Amino acid sequence: MSKRESISRYSLIIKKLRSKPSSFQEIADYLEFQSEFQGYDFNISKRTFHRDKNDILSLYNIEILYNSAEKVYYIDDESSEFNDRILEAFDVFNALNLSEQLSNYIHFENRKPKGTGHLNTILQAIKSKNLIQFDYQKFWDEEPSCRIVEPLALKEFKNRWYLISKDTKDNKIKTFGLDRLSQLIILRKSFSYPENFEINKYFKNCFGIIGPNAKEPSEIILSFTPLQGKYIKTLPLHESQEIITDTDTEFRIKLKLFITEDFIMELLTHGETLKVIQPQTLAKKVKGKLEKALQSYTKADFLNQRR
């Protein structure tokens, strides 16, 4: 049996037990059906299943428990986001492998690589506390610049990966998109990781990749149309999101965030479905950008009329 077949079977067992507690026979029947459906041999004995339980615990840190009273296996689902992402990545991997055979039935986003090829090298440098050097291409510069930084952490945002690091040039914490890095190497020079830096705390009240830009985050209240509220409810803008009002006429939430440019840009994507209630400084910024956008369309219309 191939390793890929085994890992696929682990994934199926986890999905089955996450959906509901099941007896061994129910698990075996489910795997038999998936064998016929996917063209693999997922059929297992009870001995193999118990071996799979240990492998799943080792690989994903997900423990499969047994309820002797009801004679069912189950998962006490408190797995970390990290483990969930491993499973998600494997699901995508399987879909990608099937995509050539099923090209008429699956549509992937057509995009350039996200720079994930640098992930392993950067993680090694973080672990060993070594400086790294790379060329970085800003969107607004014609030529790349050479950077030497202390790598602190990696962050994902909107399907892109970013390096959070301290630039040795000015000792400021900066963010670099991995898709714009090239010529990346680990230097022999080591650094002392800052004791007071924790990536989760640093970005706790930040929307995207821009770090804190004030002493304290702001309390933000946003009002959405009921329809848009359904999307915001299922895909929250931020972990601090609290629902204040959820009626047939309004969906209102409260956030605790630093008001950064990437957060303002996110608000603009919601257009007429959103109204900023507080703070007034944020409402004015959003209104100003919308007015500028309207002026651009007005100018364009005026020029077209003159032609």
Beta strands, then each sheet from edge to edge (+ up, - down):
strand 1: 64-67
strand 2: 72-75
strand 3: 130-136
strand 4: 145-157
strand 5: 160-167
strand 6: 173-177
strand 7: 181-190
strand 8: 218-224
strand 9: 242-246
strand 10: 251-257
strand 11: 274-278
sheet 1: 1+ 2-
sheet 2: 6+ 5- 4+ 3- 7+
sheet 3: 9+ 10- 8+ 11-
end
